[in-house]
Amino acid sequence: MTATLTDQVVTRVRADSLPRRRRSGKSALLTVLMLLCLVYFLLPIFWLVVASTKANEDLFSSFGLWFSRMNLLQNLHDVFTFQNGVFGHWMLNSLVYAIVSGFGASALATAAGYAFAKYRFPGGNAMFTVVLGAVMIPMTALAIPTYLLFAGANLTNTPWAVILPSLVSPFGVYLMRVYATDAVPDSLIEAARVDGAGEMRIFVQIVLRLLVPGSVTVLLFTLVASWNNYFLPLIMLNSPELFPLPVGLAQWQAASAAGSGSQALFSTVITGSLVSVLPLMAAFLFLQRYWQSGLGTGAVKA
């Protein structure tokens, strides 16, 4: 009798431990896959950091994934002094384009998404269907029609030719519509209306606080897209002093590949690329705290 009970207990323990072993095996496999993905994404950044510390001749004579003679300060000096310091002007242009486009697109997407989510008006579903269709159209397919439109309005080779098209974010409108549907309770809006608040006051003082996490997400998407925008400024702008960083660095890279000053430009282009990603990293680190805020924070704040 005692032996039979012992056998039953051992059988149950083995049966309970089998799913745990399977789960631990799956967890280990997922951990390995995540580490591989981490290495895959960080390896180019590590190479960029390493290559930025090398002199031009060391780029081709040393191992690419490890350091050689430290030449970072000289590379930085070359980046900001080459062609009379045009790199700093390009960075300022990129900052203006990205900030104006990012905040403008985020504001428009937040207002439009809230309107689609909480208001019922004639043609609303049809308009939102058009927005969904616009998400499927790549921006490069619209570059030439946009250029012709702005050329007809005499806006080419101006900052507005880069900023105005970037203010339209169909994906941002879609994202904010989905987010506002659950983030903004209908009861809260009705209570504000009963208290005599107008629609604009409700949106500015109540709804915006609830939509901050979604708005910041749209802002970051737009910042990254505007900062890395290459094709639109390339066809819209003719003056080098209006170029953003991607277009300017591409010109330096083309000069290096063509052999015009190539002995000095490879390290300059690589170091400039490293400097160009630093503002995006700072933006992510600064704005990530807004994702951690609760969805109902604005309902309890004055």
N, C-alpha and C positions, 0 to 999 in steps of 0.2 A: 504493500500500500504506500509506504514511504517512498519507495523507488519510483512508483508511478507518478506521484505528485511532483517529485524532483524532475522527472522527464518532462512533465507538462510545463513546469516553470521555465526550464531551459529552452523548450520549444518556443514559448511566448517571448522570452528575451531575445532569442535569435530572430523571430519574426518582427519584433519592434526595432531591432538594430538594423535590419536590412534597408528599410526606407531611409534611415538616417545616413547610412553609408552611401546610398544613392544620392541623397541630397548633398552630402559633403563632396562627393565626386563631381556633381554638376557645379557646385560652388567653386571648386578648385579650377574646373575647366573655364568657367566664366571669368574667374580672376586672371587666369593666364591670357585669355582673349582680350580682356581690358588692358592688361599690361602691354600686350602687343600693339593694341590701338594707340596707347599712350606713347610708346616708342615711335610709332609711325607718324604721329602728329608732331612730336617734339623734335624728332631728328632733323628736319629742315631748319628749325629755329636754332638748334644747337650748331649746325653747320654754318648758319649765317653769323652767329656770334663768333665762332672760331675764325671764319674767313675774314671777318672785319678787323681782327687783330693782326693780320699778316700784311707784310709789304707785297707789292705787286709781283715781284719775282718769286716770293715764297708761296704764292697761290698755286704755282705750277710745279714746284720742286719739293714740297713737303706733303705729308699725309693730310688729306682734306678734313678728317674728323678729329684732328688734334692740333694743339697750339704749336707755334714756332716762335720766331722772334716777335716780341711785342711791339706793334707799330700802330696801335689804336689811336693814340693822340695825334700822330701825324696824319693818319687817314681822316680823322675828324676835321683837322685843320684844312686838308685838301678839299673835303666836301663843302665846307662853308666859305671857302675862298676861291674855288674854281669858277671861272667865268664871272669874276667880280661879285661873288657871293649870291648867284642867282638861286642856289638851292634854298636859302632862307626865304626868298620871295615866293618860290614854289610852295614851300611849307605853309606860309601865311595864306596863300591862295587856297590850298587844300583845307586849312582850318576854317576859312570863311565859307567855302562851298559846303563843307560837311556840316558845320554847325547850323547855318541858315537852313539848309535842306533838311537836316535831321529834325530840328525842332519844328519847322514848318510842316513837314510831312507827318510827324507825330501828332501835332495839333489837329490837322485836317482829318487824319484817320480816326482819331479819338472822337471828334465831333460827328463825323459821318457814321462810324460804327455804332455810336450811342443812338443816333437818329434811326438807323435801320433796325436796331434791336428793340427800342422802346416806343416808337411812334408808328402808327398805321396811317398811311397816306396813299392816294391813288398812284399807281405805277411803282410803288416801292419794291415789290417783288421783281418786277421787270428790270428796274435799275440795279438791284443787287445781282441779278443774273448777268447783267452786263459787266459788273465789277468782277464777278467770278470768271467770266470769259476773258477779261483783261489780264487776270493772273496767269493765264496759259500762254500769253503772247510774250516772247522774249524781247527784252529791251533793244537788242541789236536790230531786230526787225523793224523797230519804230524809229531808228536813228535817222535814216535818210528822209522819211516823211517829216520828222521833227525839224531837221535841218532846212528843208524847203519851206516849212511854215515860218520858221524864225527868220529865214532869209527874206521872205516876203514882208515881214514886219521890221526889217532892218535891225535885228537884235543879235545877229551873229557877231562873233569876236567881241562879245561883252560877257560879263559875269552872269547876267540873267539867262544867257543861252545854256548855261550849265545848271543854274539854280532852279529855274522854273520847271523844267521837266522832272527834276528830282523831287518836287513837292508832291507829285502824284504817286501814291503807293497803294495799288489795288490789294496787294496781299495784306498791307497794314489795315485797310478798311475791313477786310474779311476777318482778320484776327481780332480786331477790336469789337466787331459785331458779335462774334462768338463769345468773347470774354465779357462784354457788357450784359449779355443775356442773363448770365448767372451772377455776375459780380454786383449788379445794381438791383436790389429787390424792388418790385413794383409797389409794395406797401410803403416803402420809404419815400418814393416819389409822391404817392397819394397823400401821405401825411404832410409832406412839405406843401403840397397844393392846398390842403385843407387849412394850413396855417397862413395862407395868403402869399406864398412865394411864387414868383413868376418862373417861367421855364428857363430863362437865361440864368436867373439866380440859383435855381436848382442845379443846373449844369455846372456852374462855376464853383459854388460853395459846397455842394454835396457830392455830385457825381464824379467830378474830377479827382477827388481824394480816393474814391473807391477804384478808379481806373488807373491809378498811378503805376502799378506793376505792369499792366498791359501796355500802357503808353511808353514806359521805359523800354520794354521789349521792342516795340516798333521803332523807337528812337535809336536803339543800338543797331537794329537791322539796317536802318536808313543811313546811320553814320558809317557803317562798314561799307555799304554799297556806294555811298558818295565818295568816301575816302579812296576806294579802289577803282572808282569810275575811270575808265581809260578811253573807250571808243567814242563816247559822246563828246568829251572835251577835245578829242583829237580832230573830229570833223567840224566842231563849232568854232574853235579858236585858232587864230593865225599868229597872234603875237606871243612870243615866248614869255613875256612878263605876265601873261594871264594863265600860263600853264599850271595845272596841279602837279603834284609829285609823280603820279604814275606816268604822265606824258613826258615830263622832264627827264625822269630816270630812263625811260625807254629811248629817248633821244641820245643820252649819254651811252647807253648800251649799244645802240646802232652805230654810233661813232667808233666805239671800241671794236665791234665786229667788223667794221669796214676798214679798220687799220688806221683811222685818223686819231692819233694820240692814244693808241691802244695800250702803250707801255705804261701809261699813267692812269687810265680810266677804269680798269677792271676793279681794283681795290676801292676806288672812289665810288663806283656804282654799288658795290656790295655794302660798303659802309653806309652809303645813303639809304639803301634799302632797310638796313637795320634801324637807322634813325627814324625812318618813315613809319615803322610799326609801333614805335614807342607810344605815340599819342593814343592809338587804339587800345593798347594794353592799359594805359592809364584810365581811359574812359570806361572800360569794363570793370576795373577794380573800384572805381568811384561809384558807378551806377548799380553794382550788384546788390548793394544794401537795400535798394528799393524793392527788389524781388522778395526779400525776407519779411516785408511788412504784411500784416494780415489783411484779408480782403475787406473786413468790416471796420478797419481803423478809422476811416473818415466819418463813420456814423457816430462815433463817440467823442470826436474831437470838436472843439468849439470853432 
